[in-house]
Amino acid sequence: MSDTDATVTALLAELGDTWETVEKITAARERLIADLPGWRLPAAYGIAVIDADDTVAFARANIGVHPLPAVVMATILGHGTESAAYLVDATALDQAIRLLAPAEACTAYEHPNLATWREVRKALDTGATAVAVFLADLDYTGDDPVVLALQGLAVTG
């Protein structure tokens, strides 16, 4: 069992395997944030698939919304507060899905990120490349092309 698997198992043992209320989702989110010093919701984040021609296609981009999936992915990837893109393999995506899945029990919310992550996970089985992207703020001046692609989406809305 990897360290991340052990972390996910411990968190689910602590938080439970179903978060059927808004309050339980809030508690889970706050618990995850507590383990990420200085963490804040990025201006935008998402998951993209990169094709053989290096074309970036966002399967899901969130602009200032849905903090739980953002902190779940940050937990799995060890993401801090900066803008960054991370290659996501099947193992990491499985861990993220496993950690976010208890939120499905809450019918007060739709769960578009979880559904997208599951679709991207299937694409990984066919050889796709997935990237998780975090844009700390809209004024990003770096040169990472995947972060810039998300910035473009965030700015144009």
C-alpha positions in Angstrom: 0.0 0.0 0.0 1.4 3.4 -1.0 1.6 6.3 1.4 -1.2 8.0 -0.5 -3.4 4.9 -0.3 -2.7 4.8 3.5 -3.7 8.5 3.8 -6.9 8.0 1.8 -7.8 4.9 3.9 -7.1 6.8 7.2 -9.1 9.8 6.0 -12.1 7.7 5.1 -11.9 5.8 8.4 -12.0 9.2 10.1 -14.6 10.9 7.9 -16.8 7.9 7.1 -17.6 6.3 3.7 -20.8 8.4 3.1 -21.2 12.1 3.5 -24.9 12.4 3.0 -25.4 15.9 4.3 -24.0 19.3 3.4 -22.6 19.5 6.9 -20.6 16.3 6.4 -19.3 17.5 3.1 -18.2 20.8 4.8 -16.6 18.9 7.6 -14.7 16.6 5.2 -13.6 19.6 3.1 -12.4 21.5 6.2 -10.6 18.4 7.5 -8.7 18.0 4.2 -7.8 21.7 4.1 -6.4 21.4 7.6 -3.7 19.1 6.2 -2.7 21.5 3.5 -1.0 24.5 5.1 -2.0 27.8 3.5 -4.3 26.1 1.0 -7.1 28.2 -0.6 -9.5 27.5 -3.4 -7.7 28.3 -6.7 -9.2 30.8 -9.1 -9.7 27.8 -11.4 -8.9 24.1 -11.5 -9.7 21.2 -13.7 -8.7 18.0 -15.4 -7.7 17.8 -19.0 -6.8 15.1 -21.5 -3.8 15.7 -23.8 -4.0 13.9 -27.1 -1.1 12.6 -29.3 -0.7 16.1 -30.9 -0.3 17.7 -27.5 -3.8 19.3 -27.8 -5.2 20.1 -24.3 -8.9 19.3 -23.9 -10.5 20.1 -20.6 -12.9 17.4 -19.5 -13.9 19.7 -16.6 -12.9 23.2 -15.6 -14.1 24.8 -12.5 -13.8 28.6 -12.0 -14.0 29.6 -8.4 -16.5 26.8 -7.5 -16.6 23.2 -6.1 -14.0 23.4 -3.4 -14.2 19.8 -2.2 -13.0 18.2 -5.5 -10.2 20.8 -5.6 -8.9 20.0 -2.1 -9.4 16.2 -2.8 -7.2 16.4 -5.9 -4.7 18.7 -4.1 -4.5 16.1 -1.3 -3.8 13.2 -3.7 -1.2 15.2 -5.7 0.4 17.0 -2.8 -0.5 20.4 -4.4 0.2 23.5 -2.5 -1.0 27.0 -3.3 0.8 27.9 -6.6 -0.4 27.5 -10.2 0.7 24.1 -11.5 -0.2 21.2 -13.8 0.4 17.5 -12.8 0.3 14.4 -14.9 -2.3 12.1 -13.3 -1.9 8.4 -13.7 -4.6 5.8 -13.1 -3.5 5.1 -9.6 -3.7 8.8 -8.6 -7.1 9.2 -10.2 -8.4 6.1 -8.5 -7.3 7.5 -5.2 -9.0 10.9 -5.9 -12.2 9.1 -7.0 -12.1 7.0 -3.9 -11.7 10.0 -1.6 -14.4 12.1 -3.3 -16.9 9.2 -3.7 -18.5 9.5 -0.2 -19.8 13.0 -1.3 -22.1 11.2 -3.8 -24.4 10.3 -0.9 -25.4 14.0 -0.6 -28.3 14.7 -2.9 -28.2 18.4 -2.2 -25.4 18.7 -4.7 -24.7 17.4 -8.2 -21.3 15.7 -8.5 -20.0 16.7 -12.0 -16.3 16.5 -11.0 -16.7 12.9 -9.8 -18.5 11.9 -12.9 -15.9 13.6 -15.1 -13.0 11.9 -13.2 -14.6 8.5 -13.8 -14.9 9.2 -17.5 -11.2 10.4 -17.6 -10.3 7.3 -15.7 -11.8 5.2 -18.5 -9.8 7.2 -21.0 -6.6 6.4 -19.2 -7.3 2.7 -19.8 -7.2 3.5 -23.6 -3.8 5.2 -23.4 -5.0 8.8 -22.8 -2.8 11.2 -20.8 -4.6 13.2 -18.0 -3.4 16.4 -16.3 -4.8 18.0 -13.2 -4.4 21.8 -13.4 -4.6 24.4 -10.7 -4.6 28.2 -11.5 -3.9 30.0 -8.2 -5.1 33.4 -9.6 -6.2 34.8 -12.9 -3.0 37.0 -13.2 -0.8 33.9 -13.8 2.3 35.0 -15.7 4.1 31.6 -15.9 4.8 29.6 -19.0 3.2 26.2 -18.4 1.0 25.7 -21.5 -1.6 23.6 -19.7 -2.0 26.2 -16.9 -2.2 28.9 -19.6 -4.9 26.9 -21.3 -6.9 26.9 -18.1 -6.3 30.6 -17.6 -7.7 31.2 -21.1 -10.8 29.3 -20.2 -11.2 31.1 -16.9 -10.8 34.5 -18.3 -13.2 34.0 -21.2 -15.7 32.3 -18.8 
